[in-house]
């Protein structure tokens, strides 16, 4: 009764000492085959007898029976107050499971019951990070989904991003540099010597199989990194940042801007993309924050990498129209700087946008499906899907000049510079066609050279002064 009534299943010291004494006498002095094995098992479990031997020798235990016995014997008590011989808790169980793994379940060994048995032992012992890491070596698909479930219930300790950049929690882009998979499921330890695993990087590796063919599913998996945004302190913010970085890398790698980030029509109507439809799941509350967090930073990376059409569309989607014209001006000036007898530089055009059929995502609303199926010729995506810098510049400046919505957000000097560069591009085209009269007229319209001065010194000096005032690219 004392055992059943105590919430910790512990006996009074005097009663436990009596049971231990009787257990020792029976196990050592009784004749062979004269003991009732199940009676001895009751002594062992109720009295926690002889904890240095945590098996019942006369009973053949299965792996589940053995683990059940370990948990029956374990108690979480104050180790300072407890007698040394009675100390046996969850930590000791984990040490036993670890030793079993070292002996029988090293990679390449086929232990008793296969790898699933040892994975089961680790899960029951609360060794969640080690269990996921172990399973990842055999079937990374199952390991990733177990990790997702554990993260959902707050049972998986994920790597701290700042401290693991050189190991496991690097950005989504780094995934492409690895050929093997063992590193992605490796357990590391934090400053408190607690195990942790790179959950975000595991998800990124898993999406490599379908992030090109099934973008919606890839986004859904990367969004799961934000399951850990509720971690205390900077850890939660770091996980949110990792998720946003992974989504930016997905945008830049696949270049499916319209599907992922949405599009803007000439009238300013915005079509939401896959990522924008999931703002609440990635810790972003409004569209403006989304534009700054994902779209603008992706645009800056594309611009730094020289992907002009990508950067133009991304800045346009972020409603940073002045930056669009600045990038267009830079591309146009580079094209004009090429000699007449050399081929003109070409831009890398955007990937064609494919319509999404209703079978691809049955959960979408009919309105969203219609929006994605219709690809308007006057959308921002269509305007930037070109390889000629001059055509790109004409498309964008024509769009912005047609609406005050765009016009007011562009600096006057950038608009004037774009118009000037377009006239110079027209002049160059006329020269290539050997239409010299039209070329001179086009050049005169720029008012850069004193072609109409007719020898007037004041006019020539005025043009020289105006040249110094022109904006530099």
C-alpha positions as CSV (number, residue, x, y, z in Angstrom):
1,X,0.0,0.0,0.0
2,X,2.8,2.4,0.8
3,X,4.1,1.9,-2.8
4,X,0.7,2.6,-4.4
5,X,-0.1,5.6,-2.3
6,X,3.1,7.5,-2.7
7,X,3.0,9.7,-5.8
8,X,6.7,9.1,-6.5
9,X,6.3,5.3,-5.9
10,X,8.8,5.3,-3.1
11,X,8.8,3.3,0.1
12,X,9.7,4.4,3.6
13,X,13.4,3.8,4.3
14,X,12.8,1.0,6.9
15,X,10.5,-0.9,4.6
16,X,12.8,-0.5,1.6
17,X,15.8,-1.8,3.7
18,X,13.8,-4.9,4.8
19,X,12.9,-5.6,1.2
20,X,16.4,-5.2,0.0
21,X,17.7,-7.5,2.7
22,X,15.2,-10.2,1.9
23,X,16.0,-9.8,-1.9
24,X,19.7,-10.2,-1.3
25,X,19.2,-13.3,0.9
26,X,16.9,-15.0,-1.5
27,X,19.0,-14.3,-4.6
28,X,22.2,-15.4,-3.0
29,X,21.3,-18.3,-0.6
30,X,18.2,-19.9,-2.2
31,X,18.8,-23.2,-4.0
32,X,19.0,-23.1,-7.8
33,X,15.6,-23.1,-9.6
34,X,13.8,-22.8,-6.3
35,X,12.8,-19.1,-6.6
36,X,9.7,-17.7,-8.2
37,X,11.1,-15.4,-10.9
38,X,8.0,-13.2,-11.0
39,X,8.1,-12.8,-7.2
40,X,11.7,-11.7,-7.5
41,X,10.7,-9.3,-10.2
42,X,8.2,-7.7,-7.8
43,X,10.9,-7.3,-5.2
44,X,13.1,-5.8,-7.8
45,X,10.5,-3.3,-9.0
46,X,8.8,-2.3,-5.7
47,X,12.0,-2.2,-3.6
48,X,14.3,-0.9,-6.4
49,X,16.7,-3.6,-5.3
50,X,20.3,-3.9,-6.5
51,X,20.2,-1.0,-9.0
52,X,23.7,-1.9,-10.3
53,X,22.0,-4.8,-12.1
54,X,18.9,-3.5,-13.9
55,X,17.8,-6.7,-15.5
56,X,16.0,-9.8,-14.2
57,X,18.3,-12.7,-15.0
58,X,15.8,-15.5,-14.8
59,X,13.3,-13.8,-17.1
60,X,14.1,-13.3,-20.8
61,X,13.2,-9.7,-21.5
62,X,12.4,-8.2,-24.9
63,X,13.7,-4.7,-25.7
64,X,10.3,-3.2,-24.7
65,X,10.3,-5.2,-21.4
66,X,13.8,-4.1,-20.7
67,X,13.0,-0.4,-21.3
68,X,9.8,-0.7,-19.2
69,X,11.9,-2.0,-16.3
70,X,14.3,0.9,-16.6
71,X,11.5,3.4,-16.3
72,X,10.0,1.5,-13.4
73,X,13.2,1.7,-11.5
74,X,14.0,5.3,-12.4
75,X,13.3,8.1,-9.9
76,X,13.9,11.9,-10.3
77,X,15.2,12.9,-6.9
78,X,17.6,15.2,-5.3
79,X,21.0,13.6,-5.9
80,X,22.5,15.5,-2.9
81,X,20.0,14.0,-0.4
82,X,19.7,10.5,-2.0
83,X,21.9,7.5,-1.0
84,X,24.5,7.0,-3.7
85,X,23.3,3.4,-4.4
86,X,19.7,4.6,-4.9
87,X,20.4,7.2,-7.6
88,X,19.0,6.1,-10.9
89,X,17.0,8.4,-13.1
90,X,16.4,9.5,-16.7
91,X,20.0,10.5,-17.2
92,X,21.2,7.0,-16.4
93,X,18.6,5.5,-18.8
94,X,19.9,7.7,-21.6
95,X,23.5,6.6,-20.8
96,X,22.4,3.0,-21.1
97,X,20.6,3.7,-24.4
98,X,23.7,5.5,-25.7
99,X,25.9,2.6,-24.8
100,X,23.6,0.2,-26.7
101,X,23.8,2.4,-29.7
102,X,27.6,2.5,-29.6
103,X,27.8,-1.3,-29.4
104,X,25.1,-2.5,-31.7
105,X,23.8,0.4,-33.9
106,X,26.7,2.1,-35.4
107,X,26.3,3.1,-39.0
108,X,26.8,0.0,-41.2
109,X,25.8,-2.3,-38.4
110,X,22.4,-4.1,-38.4
111,X,21.5,-4.3,-34.7
112,X,18.7,-6.4,-33.2
113,X,15.4,-5.4,-34.7
114,X,16.9,-2.9,-37.2
115,X,17.4,0.8,-36.9
116,X,13.8,1.3,-36.1
117,X,14.2,-0.4,-32.7
118,X,17.0,1.8,-31.6
119,X,15.1,4.9,-32.8
120,X,12.2,3.8,-30.7
121,X,14.4,3.4,-27.7
122,X,15.8,6.9,-28.1
123,X,12.3,8.4,-28.5
124,X,11.1,6.7,-25.3
125,X,14.2,7.9,-23.4
126,X,13.5,11.5,-24.5
127,X,16.6,11.6,-26.6
128,X,14.8,13.4,-29.4
129,X,17.7,15.2,-31.1
130,X,19.8,12.0,-31.1
131,X,16.8,10.0,-32.4
132,X,16.2,12.4,-35.3
133,X,19.9,12.4,-36.1
134,X,20.1,8.6,-36.0
135,X,17.1,8.2,-38.3
136,X,18.3,10.8,-40.7
137,X,21.2,8.5,-41.7
138,X,18.7,5.9,-42.9
139,X,15.7,7.7,-44.1
140,X,15.9,11.5,-44.1
141,X,12.2,11.9,-45.2
142,X,10.9,10.2,-42.1
143,X,13.5,12.0,-39.9
144,X,12.4,15.4,-41.2
145,X,8.7,14.6,-40.5
146,X,9.4,13.3,-37.0
147,X,11.4,16.5,-36.4
148,X,8.5,18.6,-37.5
149,X,6.1,16.8,-35.1
150,X,8.6,17.2,-32.2
151,X,9.1,20.9,-33.0
152,X,5.3,21.4,-33.0
153,X,5.1,20.0,-29.5
154,X,8.2,21.9,-28.3
155,X,10.3,18.8,-27.8
156,X,13.1,19.4,-30.2
157,X,16.0,21.7,-29.3
158,X,17.1,23.6,-32.4
159,X,20.5,25.1,-33.1
160,X,21.2,28.7,-32.2
161,X,21.8,30.4,-35.5
162,X,24.6,32.8,-34.5
163,X,26.6,30.0,-32.8
164,X,26.2,27.4,-35.5
165,X,26.8,29.3,-38.7
166,X,29.9,27.4,-39.4
167,X,28.3,24.1,-38.6
168,X,24.7,23.3,-39.2
169,X,22.5,26.3,-39.1
170,X,23.9,28.1,-42.1
171,X,21.5,29.7,-44.7
172,X,19.4,27.8,-47.1
173,X,21.8,28.7,-50.0
174,X,24.6,26.7,-48.3
175,X,22.6,23.5,-48.7
176,X,23.4,23.3,-52.4
177,X,27.1,23.1,-51.7
178,X,26.9,19.7,-50.0
179,X,26.7,16.3,-51.6
180,X,26.2,14.1,-48.6
181,X,23.4,14.2,-46.0
182,X,25.1,13.1,-42.8
183,X,26.1,16.7,-41.8
184,X,22.5,17.9,-41.9
185,X,21.3,15.6,-39.1
186,X,24.4,15.9,-36.9
187,X,23.7,16.7,-33.2
188,X,25.7,19.5,-31.7
189,X,25.8,20.9,-28.2
190,X,25.1,24.4,-26.9
191,X,27.0,26.2,-24.1
192,X,25.1,24.3,-21.5
193,X,26.1,20.9,-23.1
194,X,22.6,20.2,-24.1
195,X,22.0,18.5,-27.5
196,X,20.6,20.5,-30.4
197,X,20.0,19.9,-34.1
198,X,19.8,22.1,-37.2
199,X,16.1,21.9,-37.9
200,X,16.1,24.7,-40.4
201,X,18.9,23.3,-42.5
202,X,17.2,19.8,-42.5
203,X,14.1,21.3,-43.9
204,X,16.1,23.2,-46.6
205,X,17.8,20.0,-47.6
206,X,14.5,18.1,-47.8
207,X,13.0,20.7,-50.1
208,X,15.7,20.2,-52.7
209,X,13.8,17.3,-54.1
210,X,10.8,19.4,-55.1
211,X,11.5,23.1,-54.6
212,X,11.6,23.6,-58.4
213,X,8.6,21.4,-59.3
214,X,6.3,22.2,-56.4
215,X,7.0,25.7,-55.1
216,X,3.9,25.8,-52.8
217,X,5.0,22.7,-50.9
218,X,8.6,24.0,-50.7
219,X,7.3,27.3,-49.1
220,X,5.1,25.3,-46.7
221,X,8.0,23.3,-45.4
222,X,10.4,26.4,-45.1
223,X,7.6,28.2,-43.2
224,X,7.8,25.5,-40.6
225,X,11.2,26.9,-39.5
226,X,9.0,29.5,-37.7
227,X,7.6,26.8,-35.4
228,X,10.5,27.9,-33.1
229,X,9.8,31.7,-33.2
230,X,8.4,31.4,-29.7
231,X,11.7,30.4,-28.2
232,X,12.8,32.9,-25.5
233,X,15.2,35.7,-26.0
234,X,17.1,36.1,-29.3
235,X,16.7,32.4,-30.2
236,X,13.2,33.0,-31.5
237,X,14.2,36.0,-33.5
238,X,17.1,34.1,-35.0
239,X,14.8,31.3,-36.2
240,X,12.4,33.8,-37.8
241,X,15.4,35.5,-39.6
242,X,16.6,32.0,-40.8
243,X,13.1,31.3,-42.2
244,X,13.0,34.7,-44.0
245,X,16.5,34.1,-45.4
246,X,15.5,30.6,-46.6
247,X,12.5,32.1,-48.4
248,X,14.6,34.8,-50.0
249,X,17.0,32.2,-51.3
250,X,14.1,30.2,-52.6
251,X,12.9,33.2,-54.5
252,X,16.3,33.9,-56.0
253,X,17.1,30.3,-56.9
254,X,13.8,29.5,-58.6
255,X,13.2,33.0,-60.0
256,X,9.5,32.3,-59.8
257,X,8.8,35.8,-58.6
258,X,5.2,36.1,-59.8
259,X,4.1,32.9,-58.1
260,X,6.1,33.5,-54.9
261,X,5.9,37.2,-54.4
262,X,2.9,38.2,-56.5
263,X,2.6,40.8,-59.2
264,X,1.3,44.3,-59.8
265,X,-0.9,45.4,-62.7
266,X,-0.7,48.7,-64.4
267,X,-3.6,50.0,-62.4
268,X,-1.8,49.3,-59.1
269,X,-3.8,46.1,-58.3
270,X,-1.6,43.7,-56.4
271,X,-1.9,39.9,-56.9
272,X,-0.6,38.1,-53.8
273,X,2.0,35.4,-54.2
274,X,2.5,32.2,-52.2
275,X,4.7,33.7,-49.6
276,X,2.5,36.8,-49.0
277,X,-0.5,34.5,-48.4
278,X,1.4,33.0,-45.4
279,X,2.6,36.2,-43.7
280,X,1.0,35.3,-40.3
281,X,2.9,32.0,-40.3
282,X,6.3,33.6,-40.7
283,X,6.0,36.2,-38.0
284,X,5.2,39.1,-40.4
285,X,2.0,41.1,-39.6
286,X,1.6,43.4,-42.6
287,X,2.5,43.9,-46.2
288,X,5.0,46.7,-45.7
289,X,7.1,44.6,-43.4
290,X,6.9,41.7,-45.9
291,X,8.2,44.0,-48.6
292,X,11.1,45.1,-46.5
293,X,11.9,41.7,-45.1
294,X,11.7,39.5,-48.1
295,X,11.3,41.4,-51.4
296,X,13.6,44.3,-50.9
297,X,16.5,42.2,-49.5
298,X,16.0,39.7,-52.4
299,X,16.1,42.6,-54.8
300,X,19.4,43.9,-53.3
301,X,21.0,40.5,-53.6
302,X,19.9,40.1,-57.2
303,X,21.2,43.6,-58.0
304,X,24.6,42.8,-56.4
305,X,24.8,39.6,-58.4
306,X,24.2,41.5,-61.7
307,X,20.7,40.0,-62.3
308,X,19.2,43.2,-63.7
309,X,15.7,42.0,-64.7
310,X,15.3,40.1,-61.5
311,X,16.2,43.2,-59.4
312,X,13.9,45.4,-61.5
313,X,10.9,43.2,-61.0
314,X,11.6,42.7,-57.3
315,X,12.1,46.4,-56.6
316,X,8.9,47.0,-58.6
317,X,7.0,44.5,-56.5
318,X,8.4,46.2,-53.4
319,X,7.0,49.5,-54.7
320,X,10.5,51.1,-54.7
321,X,10.1,52.6,-58.2
322,X,12.9,55.1,-57.9
323,X,15.4,52.2,-57.4
324,X,13.9,50.5,-60.5
325,X,14.7,53.5,-62.7
326,X,18.2,53.8,-61.2
327,X,19.0,50.2,-62.1
328,X,17.5,50.6,-65.5
329,X,19.6,53.7,-66.1
330,X,22.7,51.8,-65.1
331,X,22.0,48.9,-67.4
332,X,21.2,51.3,-70.3
333,X,24.4,53.3,-69.8
334,X,26.5,50.0,-69.8
335,X,24.9,49.1,-73.1
336,X,25.6,52.6,-74.6
337,X,29.3,52.3,-73.5
338,X,29.9,49.4,-75.9
339,X,31.6,50.3,-79.2
340,X,29.5,50.3,-82.3
341,X,31.3,47.3,-83.9
342,X,30.8,45.1,-80.8
343,X,27.7,43.1,-79.9
344,X,25.3,44.8,-77.5
345,X,25.1,43.2,-74.0
346,X,22.0,41.2,-73.3
347,X,20.2,40.8,-70.0
348,X,19.2,37.5,-68.6
349,X,15.4,37.4,-69.1
350,X,13.0,36.3,-66.5
351,X,11.7,32.7,-66.5
352,X,8.4,32.3,-68.2
353,X,5.5,32.3,-65.8
354,X,3.3,29.2,-66.0
355,X,-0.4,29.3,-65.2
356,X,-1.5,27.2,-62.2
357,X,-4.3,24.8,-62.9
358,X,-7.1,24.1,-60.5
359,X,-5.8,20.5,-60.0
360,X,-2.5,21.8,-58.5
361,X,-4.0,23.2,-55.4
362,X,-7.6,22.3,-54.7
363,X,-7.7,24.4,-51.6
364,X,-7.3,27.7,-53.4
365,X,-10.2,29.9,-53.9
366,X,-11.7,30.2,-57.3
367,X,-10.7,33.9,-57.5
368,X,-7.1,33.1,-56.7
369,X,-7.0,30.3,-59.3
370,X,-8.4,32.7,-62.0
371,X,-5.8,35.3,-61.0
372,X,-3.0,32.8,-61.5
373,X,-4.4,31.3,-64.7
374,X,-4.7,34.7,-66.4
375,X,-1.3,36.2,-67.3
376,X,-2.0,39.8,-68.5
377,X,0.3,41.2,-71.1
378,X,0.5,44.5,-69.3
379,X,1.5,43.1,-65.9
380,X,4.9,44.0,-64.4
381,X,6.1,40.5,-65.0
382,X,5.5,40.7,-68.7
383,X,7.1,44.2,-68.9
384,X,10.4,42.9,-67.4
385,X,10.6,39.6,-69.3
386,X,13.0,41.0,-71.9
387,X,16.7,40.7,-72.6
388,X,17.3,44.1,-74.3
389,X,18.2,47.0,-71.9
390,X,16.6,49.6,-74.1
391,X,13.3,47.7,-74.3
392,X,13.3,47.2,-70.5
393,X,13.9,50.9,-70.0
394,X,11.1,51.9,-72.4
395,X,8.7,49.5,-70.8
396,X,9.3,50.7,-67.2
397,X,9.4,54.5,-67.9
398,X,6.2,54.2,-70.0
399,X,4.5,52.4,-67.2
400,X,5.6,54.9,-64.6
401,X,4.8,57.9,-66.8
402,X,1.3,56.6,-67.3
403,X,0.2,56.9,-63.7
404,X,0.7,59.4,-60.9
405,X,0.8,56.5,-58.5
406,X,4.3,55.6,-59.8
407,X,5.4,59.0,-61.0
408,X,5.4,60.7,-57.6
409,X,7.7,58.1,-56.1
410,X,10.6,58.7,-58.6
411,X,13.2,61.4,-58.3
412,X,13.0,63.9,-61.2
413,X,16.7,63.5,-62.0
414,X,16.4,59.8,-62.5
415,X,13.4,60.3,-64.8
416,X,15.3,62.9,-66.8
417,X,18.4,60.7,-67.0
418,X,16.3,57.7,-68.2
419,X,14.8,59.9,-71.0
420,X,18.2,61.2,-72.0
421,X,19.7,57.7,-72.1
422,X,16.8,56.4,-74.2
423,X,17.4,59.2,-76.8
424,X,21.1,58.4,-76.9
425,X,20.2,54.7,-77.4
426,X,18.0,55.8,-80.3
427,X,20.9,57.8,-81.8
428,X,23.1,54.7,-81.6
429,X,20.5,52.6,-83.3
430,X,20.3,55.1,-86.1
431,X,24.1,55.1,-86.5
432,X,24.1,51.3,-86.7
433,X,21.5,51.5,-89.5
434,X,23.7,54.2,-91.2
435,X,20.8,56.6,-91.0
436,X,23.1,59.6,-90.2
437,X,20.6,62.4,-90.7
438,X,18.1,60.8,-88.2
439,X,21.0,60.1,-85.8
440,X,22.1,63.8,-85.8
441,X,18.5,64.9,-85.2
442,X,18.2,62.5,-82.3
443,X,21.5,63.6,-80.8
444,X,20.5,67.2,-81.2
445,X,17.4,66.5,-79.2
446,X,19.5,65.5,-76.2
447,X,21.0,69.0,-76.1
448,X,24.3,67.6,-74.9
449,X,26.4,68.7,-77.8
450,X,26.2,72.2,-79.3
451,X,25.1,70.9,-82.7
452,X,22.8,74.0,-83.4
453,X,25.2,76.6,-82.0
454,X,26.5,77.6,-85.5
455,X,29.8,78.7,-84.0
456,X,28.2,80.8,-81.2
457,X,30.8,80.9,-78.4
458,X,28.2,81.6,-75.6
459,X,26.0,78.7,-76.8
460,X,29.0,76.4,-76.8
461,X,30.0,77.5,-73.3
462,X,26.5,77.1,-72.1
463,X,26.4,73.5,-73.4
464,X,29.7,72.8,-71.7
465,X,28.4,74.0,-68.4
466,X,25.2,72.0,-68.8
467,X,27.3,68.9,-69.3
468,X,29.0,69.3,-66.0
469,X,25.5,69.5,-64.4
470,X,24.3,66.2,-65.8
471,X,23.9,63.4,-63.2
472,X,26.5,60.7,-63.0
473,X,25.7,57.0,-63.1
